[in-house]
Amino acid sequence: MVNKYIKAIFLTSILFLIGVSLMNFFDTSRIENVSNEIEIVLLDSEAIQQLIFYESIFEDSDSVCKILSNRIDSQIEKTRTLLSELESTNAQVMFGDTRIPKLKYRIQNIQLYLLIEKARKDCGGISVIPVLYFFPENELCVDCVVQAKVLDSIVQQNSKLRVFALPVGTDIPVADALAIKHSISKYPSVVIEGKLFEGLVSEEVLKSAISS
């Protein structure tokens, strides 16, 4: 009888270990896939930066502006898809570490914001309205979660809007520099067309700021 119990425990342990190994394998595969996709978009961003470098050398803004607008539209769509995939991966994995893909995505997202501002400043004709959303990376912020949902709702109603989530207090210098530039002192904070909104802001207030 004792032997039967020992065998049952042994088999259960083996099955458990196999199950854990399989979950870890699938988690690693999911993370690698989304990380590779983000890397491809990052390379695309670097190629666009070369285009801007080209413009600074040859002062050929007409050619650059024609290309930049189309590439920005493509980047916006790719980044939107990446965010959905990253959120899905983060929700599915149990053992994998998604910190690196998240960091890559955030860096790419900030690069996209800078490209949009470059195009708006030098080229014009860019219909995208950037919305900067600041939140603390290493602090509990319930209002930040609510604010993010409010911003998601507004974006669904206005295709011109593009929210750029900027975690403050990370290893992303541009996020911290933008927080200093806009005098961010509390969270959440939202900046739309240079207008700063501190604390949790309603959908109605943000909408009025966009249309004004």
Backbone as ProteinMPNN parsed JSONL, in Angstrom:
{"seq_chain_A": "MVNKYIKAIFLTSILFLIGVSLMNFFDTSRIENVSNEIEIVLLDSEAIQQLIFYESIFEDSDSVCKILSNRIDSQIEKTRTLLSELESTNAQVMFGDTRIPKLKYRIQNIQLYLLIEKARKDCGGISVIPVLYFFPENELCVDCVVQAKVLDSIVQQNSKLRVFALPVGTDIPVADALAIKHSISKYPSVVIEGKLFEGLVSEEVLKSAISS", "coords_chain_A": {"N_chain_A": [[0.825, -1.207, 0.0], [1.906, 1.221, 0.843], [3.865, 1.555, -1.079], [2.32, 2.061, -3.315], [1.275, 4.588, -2.742], [3.628, 6.067, -2.716], [4.452, 5.765, -5.359], [2.336, 7.111, -6.601], [2.661, 9.722, -5.638], [5.163, 10.231, -6.712], [4.664, 10.08, -9.504], [2.809, 12.164, -9.721], [4.423, 14.322, -9.019], [6.257, 14.273, -11.129], [4.564, 14.821, -13.313], [3.737, 17.362, -12.574], [6.155, 18.802, -12.71], [6.69, 18.531, -15.421], [4.517, 19.943, -16.44], [5.055, 22.527, -15.438], [7.459, 23.023, -16.759], [6.602, 23.057, -19.422], [4.863, 25.27, -19.377], [6.696, 27.26, -18.783], [8.268, 27.121, -21.071], [6.428, 27.915, -23.07], [5.854, 30.482, -22.119], [8.339, 31.732, -22.393], [8.599, 31.623, -25.163], [6.455, 33.245, -26.0], [7.245, 35.732, -24.942], [9.676, 36.136, -26.279], [8.758, 36.333, -28.904], [7.114, 38.687, -28.921], [9.035, 40.494, -28.11], [10.839, 40.418, -30.232], [9.251, 41.475, -32.262], [8.886, 44.07, -31.325], [11.505, 44.904, -31.468], [11.905, 45.005, -34.221], [10.283, 47.177, -34.922], [11.599, 49.146, -33.509], [14.0, 49.241, -34.945], [13.003, 50.264, -37.289], [12.329, 52.803, -36.395], [14.871, 53.797, -35.893], [15.818, 53.913, -38.47], [14.261, 55.964, -39.47], [15.248, 58.031, -37.927], [17.748, 58.272, -39.083], [16.967, 59.418, -41.429], [16.256, 61.964, -40.565], [18.737, 62.82, -39.723], [19.965, 62.88, -42.167], [18.586, 65.033, -43.284], [19.542, 67.116, -41.691], [22.117, 67.3, -42.584], [22.059, 67.652, -45.419], [20.07, 69.501, -45.758], [17.594, 69.062, -46.95], [14.678, 69.416, -46.686], [12.185, 69.171, -47.948], [12.077, 66.665, -49.289], [12.432, 64.993, -47.082], [10.21, 65.576, -45.446], [8.073, 64.63, -46.968], [8.461, 61.886, -46.875], [8.575, 61.4, -44.139], [6.02, 61.84, -42.978], [4.433, 59.698, -43.948], [5.839, 57.539, -42.864], [5.525, 57.981, -40.151], [2.767, 57.58, -39.802], [2.678, 54.844, -40.325], [4.274, 53.9, -38.22], [2.718, 54.601, -36.006], [0.502, 52.899, -36.282], [1.758, 50.393, -36.119], [2.823, 50.542, -33.528], [0.52, 50.698, -31.992], [-0.541, 48.137, -32.424], [1.51, 46.606, -31.304], [1.296, 47.31, -28.605], [-1.118, 46.109, -27.856], [-0.41, 43.419, -28.216], [1.666, 43.186, -26.375], [0.354, 43.685, -23.938], [-1.383, 41.509, -23.942], [0.45, 39.388, -23.859], [1.678, 39.9, -21.393], [-0.444, 39.389, -19.703], [-0.811, 36.684, -20.033], [1.528, 35.227, -19.446], [3.137, 33.302, -16.865], [5.514, 32.651, -15.633], [7.486, 33.952, -17.019], [9.587, 36.863, -17.665], [8.668, 40.05, -18.379], [9.863, 42.505, -18.407], [11.957, 43.535, -20.035], [10.843, 43.565, -22.74], [8.808, 45.467, -22.178], [10.326, 47.746, -21.547], [11.647, 48.154, -23.979], [9.442, 48.701, -25.588], [8.507, 51.097, -24.433], [10.654, 52.823, -24.919], [10.601, 52.853, -27.7], [8.105, 54.014, -28.045], [8.489, 56.597, -27.049], [10.374, 57.486, -28.864], [8.769, 57.609, -31.113], [7.027, 59.667, -30.362], [8.822, 61.853, -30.318], [9.53, 61.939, -33.008], [7.081, 62.645, -34.136], [6.743, 65.22, -33.047], [8.932, 66.459, -34.209], [8.173, 66.363, -36.912], [5.835, 67.884, -36.822], [6.843, 70.358, -36.138], [8.705, 71.011, -38.166], [7.61, 70.273, -40.611], [4.787, 70.427, -40.78], [1.251, 69.889, -41.439], [0.723, 67.56, -40.082], [-1.579, 65.544, -38.622], [-1.804, 64.322, -36.19], [-2.476, 64.467, -32.718], [-0.591, 64.755, -29.998], [-0.803, 63.312, -26.758], [0.402, 63.601, -23.628], [0.971, 61.433, -20.995], [1.695, 61.245, -17.746], [3.041, 59.178, -15.223], [3.948, 57.599, -12.089], [6.56, 55.235, -11.976], [7.333, 53.41, -9.985], [5.531, 53.501, -7.875], [2.456, 53.063, -6.082], [-0.463, 53.978, -7.655], [-3.563, 54.633, -7.773], [-5.336, 56.454, -8.963], [-3.99, 56.885, -11.315], [-4.412, 54.583, -12.804], [-7.144, 54.8, -13.275], [-7.149, 57.184, -14.727], [-5.775, 56.397, -17.032], [-7.657, 54.702, -18.216], [-9.661, 56.546, -18.792], [-8.338, 58.096, -20.706], [-7.984, 56.16, -22.695], [-10.638, 55.84, -23.483], [-11.185, 58.356, -24.599], [-9.43, 58.404, -26.767], [-10.5, 56.415, -28.361], [-12.675, 57.736, -29.318], [-11.673, 59.78, -30.799], [-9.751, 59.805, -33.468], [-7.49, 61.229, -34.077], [-6.009, 61.599, -31.836], [-3.194, 60.599, -29.898], [-1.953, 58.788, -27.332], [0.812, 59.065, -25.211], [2.347, 57.249, -22.945], [4.225, 58.02, -20.171], [6.486, 56.879, -18.04], [7.711, 58.074, -15.039], [10.793, 58.395, -13.329], [12.348, 56.26, -14.113], [14.748, 54.4, -16.102], [14.692, 55.954, -18.369], [15.698, 58.624, -19.797], [14.516, 60.701, -21.382], [11.814, 60.685, -20.711], [11.907, 61.601, -18.071], [13.045, 64.113, -18.581], [11.012, 65.358, -20.056], [9.088, 65.464, -18.078], [10.225, 67.33, -16.358], [10.338, 69.525, -18.092], [7.614, 70.113, -18.423], [6.923, 70.747, -15.872], [5.987, 68.762, -14.024], [4.498, 67.749, -11.086], [2.81, 66.172, -9.634], [0.861, 63.118, -9.677], [-1.758, 61.331, -11.381], [-0.625, 63.103, -14.351], [-1.516, 65.054, -17.159], [-0.7, 66.23, -20.357], [-1.789, 68.257, -22.893], [-1.388, 69.654, -25.963], [0.384, 71.516, -24.813], [-0.983, 72.257, -22.535], [-1.333, 71.739, -19.116], [-2.664, 69.27, -16.985], [-3.235, 68.39, -13.794], [-3.437, 65.674, -11.477], [-6.332, 63.493, -11.17], [-8.302, 63.739, -13.997], [-11.376, 64.485, -15.544], [-13.176, 62.959, -18.283], [-14.733, 64.777, -19.707], [-13.535, 67.281, -19.19], [-11.005, 66.952, -20.393], [-11.764, 66.515, -23.041], [-12.862, 69.002, -23.697], [-10.592, 70.543, -23.648], [-9.19, 69.596, -25.804], [-10.771, 70.261, -28.0], [-10.769, 72.989, -27.873]], "CA_chain_A": [[0.0, 0.0, 0.0], [2.809, 2.372, 0.935], [4.525, 1.699, -2.376], [1.366, 2.678, -4.234], [1.232, 6.017, -2.421], [4.908, 6.647, -3.144], [4.407, 5.845, -6.819], [1.378, 8.157, -6.974], [3.303, 11.008, -5.359], [6.25, 10.378, -7.674], [4.074, 10.393, -10.804], [2.223, 13.503, -9.635], [5.532, 15.28, -9.043], [6.791, 14.294, -12.494], [3.594, 15.53, -14.148], [3.785, 18.774, -12.188], [7.376, 19.374, -13.26], [6.501, 18.619, -16.878], [3.589, 21.054, -16.674], [5.777, 23.78, -15.194], [8.439, 23.185, -17.838], [5.874, 23.444, -20.629], [4.398, 26.65, -19.214], [7.875, 28.123, -18.883], [8.658, 27.126, -22.48], [5.481, 28.746, -23.811], [6.046, 31.858, -21.669], [9.566, 32.235, -23.026], [8.319, 31.793, -26.593], [5.603, 34.432, -26.158], [8.047, 36.926, -24.655], [10.639, 36.308, -27.37], [8.033, 36.771, -30.102], [6.728, 40.099, -28.829], [10.274, 41.265, -28.029], [11.371, 40.509, -31.595], [8.402, 42.396, -33.019], [9.226, 45.419, -30.862], [12.851, 45.196, -31.992], [11.746, 45.373, -35.632], [9.75, 48.542, -34.968], [12.695, 50.001, -33.05], [14.914, 49.408, -36.084], [12.322, 51.173, -38.202], [12.48, 54.143, -35.812], [16.259, 54.217, -36.108], [15.942, 54.259, -39.887], [13.664, 57.291, -39.623], [16.187, 58.983, -37.346], [18.771, 58.501, -40.1], [16.366, 60.352, -42.376], [16.372, 63.295, -39.96], [20.162, 63.133, -39.777], [20.179, 63.228, -43.578], [18.057, 66.386, -43.494], [20.415, 68.074, -41.018], [23.354, 67.414, -43.366], [21.835, 68.137, -46.779], [19.029, 70.53, -45.716], [16.612, 68.687, -47.965], [13.476, 69.209, -45.873], [11.036, 68.789, -48.779], [12.095, 65.213, -49.471], [12.284, 64.355, -45.776], [8.838, 65.743, -44.953], [7.184, 63.749, -47.726], [8.656, 60.514, -46.392], [8.365, 61.335, -42.691], [4.59, 61.744, -42.657], [3.98, 58.319, -44.198], [6.488, 56.623, -41.928], [4.912, 58.193, -38.841], [1.477, 56.881, -39.814], [2.981, 53.419, -40.219], [4.77, 53.662, -36.87], [1.582, 54.698, -35.076], [-0.282, 51.676, -36.396], [2.562, 49.283, -35.598], [2.942, 50.688, -32.076], [-0.778, 50.343, -31.423], [-0.626, 46.678, -32.452], [2.484, 46.096, -30.335], [0.773, 47.496, -27.25], [-2.108, 45.049, -27.626], [0.302, 42.148, -28.087], [2.429, 43.221, -25.127], [-0.611, 43.535, -22.841], [-1.854, 40.133, -23.986], [1.551, 38.541, -23.385], [1.851, 40.152, -19.968], [-1.564, 38.765, -18.991], [-0.774, 35.233, -20.205], [2.703, 34.551, -18.897], [3.132, 33.045, -15.431], [6.883, 32.546, -15.121], [8.405, 34.771, -17.796], [9.855, 38.241, -17.255], [8.346, 40.935, -19.504], [10.407, 43.838, -18.168], [12.736, 43.988, -21.184], [9.932, 44.01, -23.798], [8.143, 46.711, -21.764], [11.279, 48.839, -21.676], [11.831, 48.383, -25.413], [8.232, 49.352, -26.101], [8.457, 52.477, -23.949], [11.665, 53.577, -25.653], [10.088, 53.041, -29.057], [6.977, 54.924, -27.962], [9.033, 57.941, -26.893], [10.973, 57.835, -30.16], [7.665, 57.983, -31.996], [6.573, 61.001, -29.952], [9.803, 62.838, -30.765], [9.404, 62.031, -34.462], [5.864, 63.413, -34.419], [7.009, 66.622, -32.74], [9.848, 66.924, -35.25], [7.392, 66.559, -38.129], [4.913, 69.007, -36.606], [7.63, 71.596, -36.081], [9.435, 71.322, -39.399], [6.911, 69.915, -41.844], [3.386, 70.804, -40.804], [0.36, 68.916, -42.065], [0.609, 66.347, -39.274], [-2.878, 65.641, -37.943], [-1.746, 63.65, -34.887], [-2.426, 65.32, -31.525], [0.021, 63.978, -28.916], [-1.264, 63.487, -25.382], [1.41, 63.054, -22.728], [0.382, 60.937, -19.748], [2.784, 60.979, -16.801], [2.69, 58.39, -14.045], [5.152, 57.107, -11.41], [6.829, 53.834, -12.315], [7.545, 52.537, -8.83], [4.619, 53.859, -6.8], [1.059, 52.697, -6.276], [-1.232, 55.166, -8.049], [-4.89, 54.182, -8.199], [-5.879, 57.453, -9.885], [-3.307, 56.73, -12.606], [-5.107, 53.5, -13.515], [-8.42, 55.368, -13.721], [-6.852, 58.165, -15.771], [-5.418, 55.664, -18.246], [-8.909, 54.235, -18.825], [-10.309, 57.734, -19.344], [-7.617, 58.438, -21.931], [-8.324, 55.139, -23.692], [-11.984, 56.15, -23.962], [-11.113, 59.54, -25.458], [-8.741, 58.027, -28.0], [-11.455, 55.64, -29.172], [-13.638, 58.67, -29.894], [-10.977, 60.764, -31.622], [-8.647, 59.069, -34.103], [-6.305, 62.079, -34.192], [-5.269, 61.574, -30.58], [-2.25, 59.506, -29.64], [-1.473, 58.915, -25.967], [2.167, 58.592, -24.949], [2.489, 57.004, -21.509], [5.608, 58.325, -19.791], [6.79, 56.534, -16.65], [8.741, 58.946, -14.472], [11.598, 57.716, -12.323], [12.897, 55.028, -14.697], [16.008, 54.617, -16.811], [14.384, 56.569, -19.657], [15.976, 60.04, -19.53], [13.618, 61.628, -22.071], [10.587, 60.766, -19.915], [12.193, 62.505, -16.951], [13.264, 65.453, -19.129], [9.698, 65.902, -20.396], [8.416, 65.774, -16.815], [10.805, 68.592, -15.901], [9.926, 70.553, -19.051], [6.208, 70.472, -18.196], [6.76, 71.025, -14.434], [5.136, 67.735, -13.426], [4.747, 67.668, -9.642], [1.928, 65.176, -9.024], [0.413, 62.095, -10.626], [-1.358, 61.42, -12.793], [-0.636, 64.401, -15.016], [-1.747, 64.949, -18.595], [-0.371, 67.433, -21.115], [-2.36, 68.27, -24.241], [-1.075, 70.907, -26.651], [1.035, 72.427, -23.886], [-1.819, 72.515, -21.358], [-1.078, 70.761, -18.063], [-3.764, 68.897, -16.095], [-2.664, 67.6, -12.704], [-4.421, 64.879, -10.756], [-7.327, 62.784, -11.991], [-9.094, 64.681, -14.781], [-12.523, 63.814, -16.16], [-13.216, 62.874, -19.746], [-15.344, 65.999, -20.216], [-12.537, 68.364, -19.141], [-9.986, 66.692, -21.407], [-12.38, 66.715, -24.351], [-12.994, 70.441, -23.925], [-9.253, 71.067, -23.899], [-8.8, 69.181, -27.148], [-11.565, 70.959, -29.005], [-10.578, 74.427, -27.764]], "C_chain_A": [[0.864, 1.265, 0.0], [3.474, 2.639, -0.411], [3.612, 2.392, -3.395], [1.299, 4.184, -4.01], [2.506, 6.717, -2.913], [4.937, 6.812, -4.662], [3.484, 6.969, -7.283], [1.981, 9.544, -6.775], [4.399, 11.287, -6.383], [5.714, 10.777, -9.051], [3.469, 11.793, -10.821], [3.304, 14.577, -9.71], [6.114, 15.411, -10.444], [5.87, 15.08, -13.414], [3.597, 17.029, -13.857], [4.995, 19.464, -12.795], [7.289, 19.526, -14.773], [5.597, 19.801, -17.219], [4.257, 22.404, -16.5], [6.767, 24.061, -16.321], [7.763, 23.639, -19.133], [5.398, 24.888, -20.548], [5.55, 27.631, -19.353], [8.343, 28.245, -20.329], [7.742, 28.046, -23.286], [5.607, 30.217, -23.408], [7.256, 32.488, -22.355], [9.342, 32.509, -24.507], [7.477, 33.047, -26.837], [6.413, 35.709, -25.976], [9.044, 37.193, -25.769], [9.951, 36.835, -28.626], [7.693, 38.255, -30.043], [7.963, 40.984, -28.755], [10.887, 41.453, -29.416], [10.56, 41.494, -32.44], [8.683, 43.843, -32.617], [10.578, 45.844, -31.422], [12.778, 45.63, -33.454], [11.25, 46.811, -35.763], [10.802, 49.54, -34.489], [13.695, 50.265, -34.174], [14.318, 50.354, -37.115], [12.447, 52.612, -37.715], [13.886, 54.671, -36.031], [16.496, 54.613, -37.565], [15.363, 55.65, -40.145], [14.578, 58.363, -39.036], [17.339, 59.273, -38.312], [18.268, 59.498, -41.145], [16.48, 61.791, -41.859], [17.829, 63.756, -39.963], [20.552, 63.562, -41.195], [19.738, 64.678, -43.834], [18.972, 67.439, -42.87], [21.715, 68.297, -41.796], [23.102, 68.11, -44.7], [20.763, 69.224, -46.877], [17.984, 70.313, -46.812], [15.281, 68.382, -47.265], [12.276, 68.761, -46.699], [10.956, 67.275, -48.944], [11.82, 64.495, -48.157], [10.839, 64.421, -45.296], [7.858, 64.82, -45.686], [7.264, 62.32, -47.208], [8.253, 60.382, -44.932], [6.906, 61.142, -42.316], [4.079, 60.32, -42.832], [4.576, 57.337, -43.196], [5.91, 56.765, -40.526], [3.577, 57.476, -38.754], [1.679, 55.379, -39.639], [3.433, 53.058, -38.816], [3.635, 53.682, -35.844], [0.772, 53.41, -35.098], [0.473, 50.481, -35.816], [2.646, 49.342, -34.075], [1.637, 50.331, -31.381], [-0.945, 48.817, -31.364], [0.31, 46.053, -31.42], [1.968, 46.208, -28.911], [-0.242, 46.417, -26.913], [-1.434, 43.707, -27.408], [1.074, 42.074, -26.767], [1.509, 43.032, -23.926], [-1.132, 42.102, -22.773], [-0.799, 39.172, -23.447], [1.723, 38.675, -21.88], [0.767, 39.466, -19.14], [-1.471, 37.238, -19.01], [0.387, 34.555, -19.491], [2.609, 34.417, -17.383], [4.537, 33.081, -14.84], [7.858, 33.478, -15.83], [8.511, 36.196, -17.282], [9.648, 39.159, -18.462], [8.948, 42.337, -19.344], [11.167, 44.375, -19.38], [11.833, 44.395, -22.348], [9.204, 45.307, -23.448], [9.064, 47.905, -21.945], [11.508, 49.178, -23.145], [10.629, 49.124, -25.995], [8.185, 50.819, -25.687], [9.473, 53.358, -24.673], [11.183, 53.861, -27.072], [8.952, 54.064, -29.071], [7.449, 56.375, -27.845], [9.711, 58.403, -28.186], [9.901, 58.296, -31.133], [7.154, 59.378, -31.656], [7.523, 62.086, -30.459], [9.754, 63.019, -32.283], [8.184, 62.856, -34.859], [6.101, 64.902, -34.17], [7.962, 67.237, -33.764], [9.075, 67.243, -36.526], [6.439, 67.742, -37.989], [5.654, 70.343, -36.666], [8.185, 71.983, -37.443], [8.636, 71.12, -40.679], [5.475, 70.431, -41.911], [2.549, 69.706, -41.44], [0.225, 67.615, -41.326], [-0.645, 66.458, -38.414], [-2.872, 65.024, -36.548], [-1.666, 64.684, -33.762], [-1.836, 64.492, -30.392], [-0.571, 64.332, -27.561], [-0.235, 62.818, -24.483], [0.753, 62.687, -21.4], [1.511, 60.501, -18.821], [2.273, 60.194, -15.595], [3.976, 57.877, -13.39], [5.344, 55.621, -11.676], [6.82, 52.937, -11.089], [6.69, 52.911, -7.631], [3.214, 53.376, -7.134], [0.259, 53.963, -6.557], [-2.567, 54.713, -8.62], [-5.492, 55.15, -9.215], [-5.244, 57.336, -11.271], [-3.985, 55.654, -13.453], [-6.422, 54.016, -14.084], [-8.186, 56.346, -14.871], [-6.514, 57.491, -17.093], [-6.674, 55.169, -18.968], [-9.684, 55.385, -19.447], [-9.658, 58.125, -20.664], [-7.904, 57.43, -23.043], [-9.685, 55.43, -24.315], [-11.965, 57.327, -24.922], [-10.47, 59.209, -26.801], [-9.663, 57.247, -28.931], [-12.456, 56.547, -29.877], [-13.002, 59.676, -30.842], [-9.716, 60.126, -32.196], [-7.378, 59.907, -34.244], [-5.431, 62.019, -32.944], [-4.339, 60.379, -30.503], [-1.654, 59.727, -28.253], [-0.073, 58.316, -25.85], [2.334, 58.49, -23.437], [3.956, 57.147, -21.121], [5.835, 58.002, -18.322], [7.943, 57.379, -16.126], [9.485, 58.191, -13.375], [12.136, 56.389, -12.803], [14.249, 55.348, -15.319], [15.757, 55.167, -18.213], [14.534, 58.079, -19.493], [14.983, 61.012, -20.17], [12.3, 61.779, -21.303], [10.77, 61.715, -18.74], [12.392, 63.941, -17.435], [11.934, 66.123, -19.487], [8.91, 66.261, -19.141], [8.927, 67.1, -16.254], [10.338, 69.746, -16.789], [8.508, 71.05, -18.769], [5.885, 70.686, -16.712], [5.794, 70.05, -13.76], [5.491, 67.578, -11.949], [3.837, 66.678, -8.934], [1.417, 64.242, -10.11], [-1.022, 61.674, -10.32], [-1.329, 62.868, -13.265], [-0.764, 64.175, -16.512], [-1.413, 66.288, -19.243], [-0.927, 67.29, -22.521], [-2.111, 69.639, -24.848], [-0.501, 71.952, -25.695], [0.249, 72.742, -22.632], [-1.638, 71.38, -20.35], [-2.309, 70.55, -17.197], [-3.187, 67.961, -15.037], [-3.758, 66.878, -11.931], [-5.394, 64.217, -11.716], [-8.251, 63.786, -12.672], [-10.182, 63.927, -15.524], [-12.42, 63.83, -17.678], [-13.738, 64.171, -20.341], [-14.332, 67.149, -20.264], [-11.49, 68.173, -20.218], [-10.537, 66.914, -22.805], [-12.467, 68.198, -24.683], [-11.638, 71.065, -24.236], [-8.806, 70.743, -25.317], [-9.513, 69.999, -28.214], [-11.343, 72.456, -28.988], [-9.339, 74.897, -28.503]], "O_chain_A": [[0.603, 2.227, -0.722], [3.628, 3.786, -0.83], [4.06, 3.191, -4.217], [1.269, 4.962, -4.963], [2.452, 7.82, -3.457], [5.375, 7.836, -5.187], [3.796, 7.69, -8.23], [1.837, 10.425, -7.622], [4.552, 12.411, -6.861], [6.236, 11.693, -9.687], [3.596, 12.52, -11.806], [3.135, 15.603, -10.37], [6.426, 16.513, -10.896], [6.329, 15.908, -14.201], [3.477, 17.854, -14.762], [4.888, 20.568, -13.33], [7.753, 20.517, -15.338], [5.865, 20.558, -18.152], [4.059, 23.315, -17.303], [6.896, 25.196, -16.779], [8.284, 24.494, -19.849], [5.509, 25.642, -21.514], [5.409, 28.694, -19.957], [8.761, 29.316, -20.769], [8.213, 28.857, -24.085], [5.483, 31.103, -24.253], [7.201, 33.622, -22.83], [9.832, 33.502, -25.044], [7.747, 33.815, -27.761], [6.286, 36.652, -26.757], [9.24, 38.342, -26.166], [10.499, 37.685, -29.328], [7.949, 38.995, -30.993], [7.956, 42.101, -29.273], [11.395, 42.529, -29.732], [11.119, 42.251, -33.234], [8.713, 44.735, -33.466], [10.77, 46.999, -31.802], [13.511, 46.525, -33.874], [11.732, 47.57, -36.604], [10.883, 50.654, -35.006], [14.178, 51.386, -34.331], [15.029, 51.144, -37.736], [12.646, 53.53, -38.511], [14.074, 55.853, -36.319], [17.27, 55.525, -37.857], [15.905, 56.418, -40.938], [14.676, 59.467, -39.572], [17.847, 60.393, -38.353], [19.03, 60.308, -41.672], [16.765, 62.715, -42.622], [18.118, 64.933, -40.179], [21.354, 64.475, -41.39], [20.428, 65.44, -44.51], [19.161, 68.518, -43.432], [22.338, 69.352, -41.682], [23.824, 69.033, -45.076], [20.564, 69.805, -47.944], [17.559, 71.245, -47.495], [14.82, 67.241, -47.254], [11.424, 68.033, -46.188], [9.896, 66.678, -48.76], [11.074, 63.517, -48.115], [10.304, 63.433, -44.794], [6.924, 64.294, -45.081], [6.25, 61.628, -47.115], [7.662, 59.379, -44.531], [6.596, 60.355, -41.421], [3.375, 59.797, -41.969], [3.899, 56.417, -42.737], [5.813, 55.781, -39.791], [3.282, 56.833, -37.747], [0.944, 54.725, -38.9], [3.026, 52.029, -38.276], [3.609, 52.866, -34.922], [0.398, 52.891, -34.047], [-0.105, 49.659, -35.106], [2.552, 48.313, -33.406], [1.646, 49.732, -30.306], [-1.432, 48.278, -30.37], [-0.053, 45.089, -30.745], [2.177, 45.307, -28.099], [-0.23, 45.871, -25.81], [-1.828, 42.943, -26.527], [1.126, 41.024, -26.126], [1.847, 42.299, -22.997], [-1.303, 41.546, -21.688], [-1.108, 38.26, -22.68], [1.894, 37.679, -21.176], [1.018, 39.017, -18.022], [-1.989, 36.572, -18.114], [0.248, 33.439, -18.99], [2.076, 35.292, -16.7], [4.729, 33.488, -13.695], [8.935, 33.766, -15.307], [7.639, 36.676, -16.558], [10.37, 39.055, -19.453], [8.575, 43.255, -20.074], [11.034, 45.552, -19.717], [12.027, 45.475, -22.907], [9.002, 46.156, -24.316], [8.643, 48.952, -22.437], [11.558, 50.351, -23.515], [10.781, 50.053, -26.789], [7.861, 51.685, -26.499], [9.18, 54.508, -25.001], [11.338, 54.971, -27.58], [8.849, 54.878, -29.989], [6.877, 57.271, -28.465], [9.627, 59.575, -28.551], [10.097, 59.253, -31.883], [6.878, 60.178, -32.55], [7.08, 63.115, -30.969], [9.919, 64.132, -32.782], [8.237, 63.659, -35.791], [5.71, 65.743, -34.98], [7.812, 68.399, -34.139], [9.303, 68.28, -37.149], [6.259, 68.513, -38.932], [5.136, 71.33, -37.187], [8.139, 73.152, -37.829], [8.942, 71.719, -41.709], [5.003, 70.827, -42.977], [3.084, 68.709, -41.924], [-0.325, 66.652, -41.862], [-0.758, 67.356, -37.58], [-3.836, 65.187, -35.8], [-0.899, 65.644, -33.836], [-2.513, 63.607, -29.87], [-0.809, 65.501, -27.257], [-0.024, 61.608, -24.566], [0.079, 63.502, -20.77], [2.196, 59.511, -19.08], [1.224, 60.5, -15.028], [4.993, 57.736, -14.069], [4.392, 54.844, -11.608], [6.339, 51.806, -11.159], [7.082, 52.666, -6.49], [2.829, 53.289, -8.3], [0.304, 54.914, -5.777], [-2.679, 54.443, -9.816], [-6.085, 54.727, -10.208], [-5.878, 57.649, -12.279], [-4.114, 55.798, -14.669], [-6.778, 53.714, -15.223], [-8.92, 56.345, -15.859], [-6.922, 57.962, -18.155], [-6.742, 55.214, -20.196], [-10.295, 55.226, -20.504], [-10.35, 58.45, -21.629], [-8.05, 57.811, -24.204], [-9.867, 55.286, -25.523], [-12.648, 57.306, -25.945], [-10.919, 59.68, -27.846], [-9.605, 57.408, -30.15], [-13.019, 56.178, -30.908], [-13.701, 60.347, -31.601], [-8.731, 59.932, -31.483], [-6.305, 59.363, -34.503], [-4.247, 62.351, -32.994], [-4.657, 59.29, -30.98], [-0.95, 60.708, -28.015], [0.189, 57.211, -26.325], [2.448, 59.498, -22.739], [4.822, 56.473, -21.679], [5.423, 58.767, -17.449], [9.026, 57.392, -16.71], [8.888, 57.447, -12.598], [12.36, 55.483, -12.001], [14.818, 56.417, -15.098], [16.515, 54.881, -19.14], [13.583, 58.746, -19.086], [14.644, 62.033, -19.572], [11.734, 62.871, -21.25], [9.897, 62.532, -18.449], [11.957, 64.883, -16.772], [11.754, 67.317, -19.246], [8.159, 67.236, -19.129], [8.147, 67.898, -15.735], [9.987, 70.816, -16.292], [8.229, 72.245, -18.861], [4.717, 70.794, -16.338], [4.898, 70.459, -13.021], [6.641, 67.309, -11.604], [4.056, 66.367, -7.764], [1.523, 64.531, -11.302], [-1.448, 61.66, -9.166], [-1.935, 63.746, -12.65], [-0.199, 63.231, -17.064], [-1.796, 67.345, -18.742], [-0.6, 66.351, -23.247], [-2.562, 70.656, -24.322], [-0.858, 73.129, -25.762], [0.757, 73.427, -21.745], [-1.773, 70.205, -20.694], [-2.925, 71.508, -16.731], [-2.71, 66.871, -15.354], [-4.859, 67.398, -11.752], [-5.284, 64.37, -12.933], [-8.905, 64.588, -12.005], [-9.937, 62.852, -16.071], [-11.675, 64.615, -18.265], [-13.239, 64.622, -21.372], [-14.271, 67.894, -21.242], [-11.12, 69.132, -20.894], [-9.839, 67.451, -23.666], [-12.182, 68.607, -25.808], [-11.557, 72.018, -25.011], [-8.117, 71.541, -25.952], [-8.911, 70.381, -29.217], [-11.675, 73.142, -29.954], [-9.038, 76.091, -28.506]]}, "name": "protein", "num_of_chains": 1, "seq": "MVNKYIKAIFLTSILFLIGVSLMNFFDTSRIENVSNEIEIVLLDSEAIQQLIFYESIFEDSDSVCKILSNRIDSQIEKTRTLLSELESTNAQVMFGDTRIPKLKYRIQNIQLYLLIEKARKDCGGISVIPVLYFFPENELCVDCVVQAKVLDSIVQQNSKLRVFALPVGTDIPVADALAIKHSISKYPSVVIEGKLFEGLVSEEVLKSAISS"}
